[in-house]
């Protein structure tokens, strides 16, 4: 389904009026096809949500309320930082040549990640709808933490579903959610990770949609979620664009972000979609190998399919089983948002990947060289930024650091102690 993207303006045209990105996406309404595959309560809730999209989301009052929250509660705008020490380290290994690496520091957000951008917006929507409870599934816990924060701020109850594997791995975020008053509900079936947590959250929401609001954690699922999450996250790229112009007088040549479901990457890419000369790189988790179940690289190794109501790219075997792996819990999802599938097929993005070893090296490199501990998810994107800086010494690379790594420190030290004393990094070598 190749299209000539560069012949028209992308922004404003997608999704189309039916909620699709080309053939990708999904709609949950009262038509026969949707009724067959969705619980009735979920359909009614989705119709209600679209009413919010039509009546409240574009209103000046909603925008003003959200601006106030972002400025005075979240702490936006977040900084833009140049990694000058790492640039010097690259030059030492690359004949004195290196591009400029700028990172957008979403780790400086309240709660430590970009997730708060869409969670406060969804909390505001729930308030407009008169709901009393926020519900979500979470992997690394950053989305759950942000939802718990929004619930506390607005005075809502909060239920967070989380796989038992991730609870053990990301216990700092679990503790924070409990302190904020959220009920963290263990999910102990299937892969015991992000997909199953989302399954459980959707099931609960379907039975309690009269009082609950489903806070989707990424640009996935049925319309209008992919649109809403993208728009709530686009402040990342919008700010970075202005900051780079102010700092350098030019736009970046390359824009990089890790890819799990797509919230932080679309939030970063959207501001640059219509600049055809700027290359966009979604960085997927290559995990421990190319075997099914050893990675979570949907665009690189997946195929067309459906998950959680949306047609996109999935990691699914011939038995219908979904599997994924990544050292980063927040990237361990066997599908991606429908817009990312579309952007790949029209060749607007350049999907690439980083394996567990590379991500762990980037985690420690950014920590030791710049004093910034990134989330393991964000470290995947930083791997690609380093590769580009070595390859394009005259260019500017913008990389989104979607969150901070406080949640990962204990896990990394306990499971990968050999990286603690590393002074030489493979990812710096040419």
Secondary structure, DSSP 8 states (H G I E B T S, - for coil): ----GGGS--TTTSS-TTS-BTTBB-B-SSSHHHHHHS-HHHHHHHHHHHHHIIIIITSHHHHHHHHHHIIIII--S--EEE-HHHHHHHHHHTTT---EEEEEEGGGSTTSBTHHHHHHHHHHHHHHHT--EEEEEESSSHHHHHHHHHHHHHT-EEEEEEEHHHHHH-HHHHHHHHHTT-EEEEE-STTSSHHHHHHHHHHHHHHSTTTEEE---SS-SSBTHHHHHHHHHTHHHHHHHHHHHHHHSS--SEEEEE-SSSHHHHHHHGGGTT-TTSEEEEEEEEET-SSTTS---HHHH-EEEEETTEEEEE-B-TTS-B----SSGGG--SB--HHHHHHHHTT-B--EEEEHHHHHHHHHHHHHHHS--B-HHHHHHHHHHHHHHHH-TTSEEEEEE-BBSHHHHHHHHHH-GGGTT--S-GGG--
